[in-house]
């Protein structure tokens, strides 16, 4: 299953292949199975959601400035500049001082002190996997409940059509790859 995440398939799915993606593929092969992402549905749902959040793994942070998050106490943004400093980064767009602090503590990383760390591919992957498991997203992937996965990642159904397009593309590629490698 995890052998699907290789350079050939990655290039087919996401186009360009920057050097950091070589490391990302290895990190995925190392870290996805222990996180329980070890079936077709779990892998395809995970890749589809993270592909949407990153524009097909092209962006490691939100394109917007983050000013819209300024003074958002629900995100823990209580100090001037927190919106920009703690804007969305990584594969699930970790957002807000409280989330940087929480995931930093869970991973024993200084994310609150150094939010840019969340953009590093291995850190971004670890954050995404902890988030995925804390929100029981393997359960929803097993049920095929794509909308609930989207709600738990996004807080709503923003970008649903694009997320579905990624899921269909990835599942089609996975099924074709599996037939070729049977």
C-alpha angles and dihedrals in degrees: 000000000000091000085077087077098079136124096265095051092040091055090047092052103036105022115216118056114211117191094254089063091066088063092041092056091052090047090051091050089051100041109031099068095052087050089057095253092133106122133073094251096047093047095046093047092048093049093045094052095045091044090056093047092051102037091251094324091303098113128053095187140027115282091221119083096245093239089125087068094055112127092004099149090185086067094043091251098146102138127073110268095022093118093061095035094051101035120141116299137165132021096318096031098248104214136188136028093266092055093047088051094045096048092040089057093045091051096034091240128132095240095144091052094041110025092174088073088075088070095060107104098233092046091045089051093048091049091048092049094049089048091047092053097040088056094046092237094157086065091054092044089053089053092045090238097153095163093056091050088051092049092050093050100037104026088236140016099286112153093010095149092052091046090051090049090053092048093051092046093048095044091048091050091046093051092048091048092048092052091050092049099042 
